[in-house]
Amino acid sequence: MLTSKLNASSPTEAIYERIWSAIAERNLRPGTRLKEEQLAEIFAVSRARVRSALAALERDGLVKLVPNRGAFVAEPTIEEARDVFFARATIEGRLVERLCANAGTEAIGRLKAYVAEERAAAERRDRAAAIRLSGGFHLLIAELAGSPYLFEVLRDLVSRTSLITAMYQPQSEQDCGPDEHEEIVAMIGRGDAEAAKRAMDHHLNHIEHQLNLEQSDERPRQLREILSR
């Protein structure tokens, strides 16, 4: 599963985490209305706690609060999408550079095992697992690079990328698969920072260039089905 930002030590944080995960795994579609009363019933909490969680999600750019209408999963524009990928390329280039300088046998082993898990999900055609693991790979690099600040920044960008791909990636296109991740790991394993940065840049460009302005016609599932897990 994608790494949590919060420890879900309070009901508000637990609501935040569940909604964040549903967005990151592309179960909650852009534009989906998040009804306070329904969320309060699903999580068995007060509407005040729900509002607090939604406000935190809005601060992170994942939810849009519209006066007199309610809360909706954010719908990033194509320009915002380009900005997100620009930011990711900059940050992830720095992360692989850091990791190349200090990656030991244990770190490389974790990365290889993670890519193997991705490949297994792809082979069994488990799309939900593949989406979750794809974002998690990038966060694992951030974790191993040892920069808590960049990890937090990247975590939010990965969530935004999930919204962007949910809106703009055609269903016929595949998510970034294990092959490109495996190449990045190989470069990190050799300690070749420049090659690793080029491989990461190529990888992110590949994802970005799959986008178009056609919104998916996949019908969103009900909130209870998505969040009651």
C-alpha positions as CSV (number, residue, x, y, z in Angstrom):
1,M,0.0,0.0,0.0
2,L,1.1,3.6,-0.6
3,T,2.9,4.9,2.5
4,S,0.7,6.8,4.9
5,K,1.3,10.5,5.7
6,L,-0.4,10.2,9.0
7,N,-0.6,7.6,11.7
8,A,-4.3,7.7,11.8
9,S,-4.2,8.2,15.5
10,S,-7.5,10.2,15.5
11,P,-10.8,9.7,13.7
12,T,-10.1,12.8,11.6
13,E,-6.7,11.4,10.5
14,A,-8.3,8.0,9.8
15,I,-10.9,9.6,7.5
16,Y,-8.1,11.6,5.8
17,E,-6.1,8.4,5.2
18,R,-9.0,6.4,3.8
19,I,-10.0,9.1,1.4
20,W,-6.3,9.8,0.5
21,S,-5.8,6.1,-0.3
22,A,-9.0,5.8,-2.3
23,I,-7.8,8.8,-4.4
24,A,-4.2,7.5,-4.7
25,E,-5.5,4.1,-5.9
26,R,-7.9,5.8,-8.3
27,N,-11.0,4.4,-6.8
28,L,-12.4,7.9,-6.1
29,R,-12.7,9.7,-9.4
30,P,-12.1,13.4,-10.0
31,G,-15.3,15.3,-9.6
32,T,-16.9,12.8,-7.2
33,R,-19.0,14.5,-4.6
34,L,-18.0,13.8,-1.0
35,K,-21.2,14.2,1.1
36,E,-20.6,15.1,4.7
37,E,-23.6,13.2,6.0
38,Q,-22.7,10.1,4.0
39,L,-19.1,10.2,5.2
40,A,-20.2,10.7,8.8
41,E,-22.3,7.6,8.5
42,I,-19.6,5.5,6.8
43,F,-17.0,6.4,9.4
44,A,-19.4,6.6,12.4
45,V,-18.2,10.0,13.4
46,S,-19.6,13.5,13.7
47,R,-19.9,15.8,10.6
48,A,-17.5,18.1,12.4
49,R,-14.8,15.5,12.1
50,V,-15.6,14.9,8.5
51,R,-15.3,18.6,7.8
52,S,-11.9,18.7,9.5
53,A,-10.7,15.9,7.3
54,L,-12.1,17.4,4.2
55,A,-10.4,20.8,5.0
56,A,-7.0,19.0,5.4
57,L,-7.5,17.3,2.0
58,E,-8.3,20.6,0.5
59,R,-5.1,22.1,1.9
60,D,-3.3,19.2,0.1
61,G,-5.0,20.0,-3.2
62,L,-7.0,16.7,-3.3
63,V,-10.4,18.0,-2.5
64,K,-12.3,21.2,-3.6
65,L,-14.7,22.8,-1.2
66,V,-17.5,24.7,-3.0
67,P,-19.6,27.1,-1.0
68,N,-23.3,26.0,-0.9
69,R,-22.5,22.9,-2.8
70,G,-20.1,20.8,-0.7
71,A,-16.9,18.9,-1.2
72,F,-15.7,17.3,-4.4
73,V,-12.6,15.3,-5.4
74,A,-10.4,17.8,-7.2
75,E,-10.2,18.0,-11.0
76,P,-6.8,19.2,-12.0
77,T,-6.4,21.1,-15.3
78,I,-4.0,20.0,-17.9
79,E,-1.7,23.0,-17.0
80,E,-1.7,21.8,-13.4
81,A,-0.8,18.4,-14.7
82,R,2.2,19.7,-16.5
83,D,3.3,21.6,-13.3
84,V,3.0,18.4,-11.3
85,F,5.2,16.4,-13.6
86,F,7.7,19.3,-13.8
87,A,7.9,19.2,-10.0
88,R,8.1,15.5,-9.9
89,A,11.0,15.4,-12.4
90,T,12.9,18.0,-10.3
91,I,12.3,16.3,-7.0
92,E,12.8,12.7,-8.1
93,G,16.0,13.6,-10.0
94,R,17.4,14.8,-6.7
95,L,16.1,11.8,-4.8
96,V,17.8,9.2,-7.1
97,E,21.0,11.3,-7.0
98,R,20.9,11.1,-3.2
99,L,20.2,7.4,-3.3
100,C,23.0,6.7,-5.7
101,A,25.4,8.2,-3.3
102,N,24.5,6.0,-0.4
103,A,22.5,3.0,-1.6
104,G,23.7,-0.2,0.1
105,T,22.9,-3.8,-0.5
106,E,19.8,-3.7,1.7
107,A,18.3,-0.7,-0.1
108,I,18.9,-2.3,-3.6
109,G,17.4,-5.5,-2.3
110,R,14.3,-3.8,-1.2
111,L,13.9,-2.0,-4.5
112,K,14.4,-5.2,-6.5
113,A,11.9,-7.1,-4.3
114,Y,9.4,-4.2,-4.8
115,V,9.8,-4.4,-8.6
116,A,9.3,-8.1,-8.5
117,E,6.0,-7.6,-6.6
118,E,5.0,-5.1,-9.3
119,R,5.8,-7.5,-12.0
120,A,3.7,-10.2,-10.3
121,A,0.7,-7.9,-10.1
122,A,1.1,-7.0,-13.8
123,E,1.3,-10.7,-14.8
124,R,-1.9,-11.6,-12.9
125,R,-3.5,-8.5,-14.3
126,D,-4.4,-7.0,-10.9
127,R,-4.8,-3.4,-12.0
128,A,-5.7,-2.1,-8.5
129,A,-2.5,-3.6,-7.1
130,A,-0.4,-2.4,-10.0
131,I,-1.6,1.2,-9.5
132,R,-0.9,1.1,-5.8
133,L,2.5,-0.4,-6.3
134,S,3.4,2.0,-9.1
135,G,3.1,5.0,-6.8
136,G,4.7,3.2,-3.9
137,F,7.9,2.5,-5.9
138,H,8.6,6.2,-6.2
139,L,7.8,6.7,-2.5
140,L,10.2,3.9,-1.6
141,I,13.0,5.7,-3.5
142,A,12.2,8.8,-1.4
143,E,12.2,6.8,1.8
144,L,15.5,5.1,1.0
145,A,17.1,8.4,-0.1
146,G,16.7,9.7,3.5
147,S,15.0,13.0,2.9
148,P,11.8,13.2,5.1
149,Y,10.9,16.6,3.6
150,L,11.1,15.5,0.0
151,F,9.3,12.3,0.9
152,E,6.3,14.4,2.1
153,V,6.4,16.7,-0.9
154,L,6.5,13.7,-3.3
155,R,3.8,11.9,-1.5
156,D,1.4,14.7,-2.2
157,L,2.6,14.9,-5.8
158,V,2.0,11.2,-6.3
159,S,-1.6,11.7,-5.0
160,R,-2.1,14.5,-7.5
161,T,-0.6,12.4,-10.3
162,S,-3.3,9.8,-9.5
163,L,-6.0,12.3,-10.0
164,I,-4.4,13.5,-13.2
165,T,-4.0,10.0,-14.7
166,A,-7.6,9.2,-13.7
167,M,-8.8,12.2,-15.7
168,Y,-6.4,12.2,-18.7
169,Q,-4.9,8.8,-19.3
170,P,-6.8,6.7,-21.9
171,Q,-8.0,3.3,-20.7
172,S,-6.0,1.7,-23.4
173,E,-2.7,3.0,-21.9
174,Q,-0.9,1.1,-19.2
175,D,0.5,2.5,-16.0
176,C,4.2,2.9,-15.6
177,G,5.2,-0.7,-15.4
178,P,8.0,-2.7,-13.8
179,D,10.3,-2.6,-16.8
180,E,11.1,1.1,-16.5
181,H,11.3,0.8,-12.7
182,E,13.7,-2.1,-13.1
183,E,16.0,0.1,-15.3
184,I,16.0,2.8,-12.7
185,V,17.0,0.3,-10.0
186,A,19.8,-1.0,-12.1
187,M,21.3,2.5,-12.5
188,I,21.0,3.2,-8.8
189,G,22.6,-0.2,-8.1
190,R,25.6,0.9,-10.2
191,G,25.8,4.2,-8.4
192,D,25.4,6.0,-11.8
193,A,23.6,9.1,-10.7
194,E,23.4,10.8,-14.1
195,A,22.1,7.6,-15.8
196,A,19.6,7.1,-13.0
197,K,18.3,10.7,-13.4
198,R,18.0,10.3,-17.1
199,A,16.1,7.0,-16.7
200,M,13.7,8.7,-14.1
201,D,13.2,11.7,-16.4
202,H,12.4,9.4,-19.3
203,H,10.0,7.4,-17.2
204,L,8.1,10.4,-16.0
205,N,8.0,11.9,-19.5
206,H,6.6,8.6,-20.7
207,I,3.7,8.8,-18.2
208,E,3.1,12.5,-19.0
209,H,2.9,11.9,-22.7
210,Q,0.2,9.3,-22.3
211,L,-2.2,12.0,-21.1
212,N,-4.9,13.5,-23.2
213,L,-7.9,15.8,-22.6
214,E,-10.5,13.0,-22.8
215,Q,-12.1,12.3,-19.5
216,S,-12.8,8.7,-18.7
217,D,-16.4,7.6,-19.1
218,E,-16.0,5.0,-16.3
219,R,-18.8,5.4,-13.9
220,P,-17.7,6.2,-10.3
221,R,-18.6,3.6,-7.6
222,Q,-20.6,4.6,-4.6
223,L,-18.8,6.2,-1.6
224,R,-19.8,3.4,0.7
225,E,-18.4,0.7,-1.6
226,I,-15.1,2.6,-1.9
227,L,-14.5,3.6,1.6
228,S,-16.1,0.8,3.7
229,R,-13.0,-1.5,3.5
